[in-house]
């Protein structure tokens, strides 16, 4: 069995690497750091080192045994392009993703510089989706680096959105996810920031996925934007019943 996920835009998680180091404002209240501490206290083997960067050889082959096609978020508890992850290990992760061609893998990084540096030595395939996290205007440079990479499918995670990103350039981008910060100390996200990005996506023909408002109680804050749930998904994800939340008449979706 895969590790099922409650993250709205994926189905499962796969963590051949755990642990990370904070590098920008979006990392301040890292959910993975909090979760890793709890998992360590619970005695889980993969979190014996807490949130220290750790490679897990025994996890590398896992997706090959998950026969049901799924969307899999790679390294939800780390960053595959962390400087401490050897190039050979990253290549082995990519090899597994290529071999498990019945899955769609979603890789997300804040380390876009290393992504671009290694891009030409990685074996990309259509089922490997590459994204960058961008929390405010100052970190838009990650998008340009993603655009220059060899990845065939490129997406943005604007979460936690900590400031406006006016005139967001979506050329070459296939999908945009937006979400507010949640948990202790969550910083607020303004509605006008979200609407500007949504309208930009609509004008550019890029699917827009609104994950959450966030806050200390994210369930109470909900996911509605102007009275609707925005679960727009890329063409490759259409028809996947696990993420199709289009049953609600107030839900906007790209599903046929």
Secondary structure, DSSP 4 states (H G I P E B T S, - for coil): --EE---TT-SEEE-SEEB----SGGGTT-HHHHHHHHHHHTT-GGGTTTTS-EE-GGGTTGGGG--S--EEEETTTB-TT-TTS-HHHHHHHHHHHHH-TTSEEEEEES-HHHHHHHGGGS---TTEEEEEE--SGGGTHHHHHHHHSS-SEEEEEE-S--S--TT---TT--EEEEE--BSTTPPP--HHHHHHHHHHHHHHT-EEEEEE--BSSHHHH-SEETTEEEB---GGGTT-TTT--TTSTTEE----
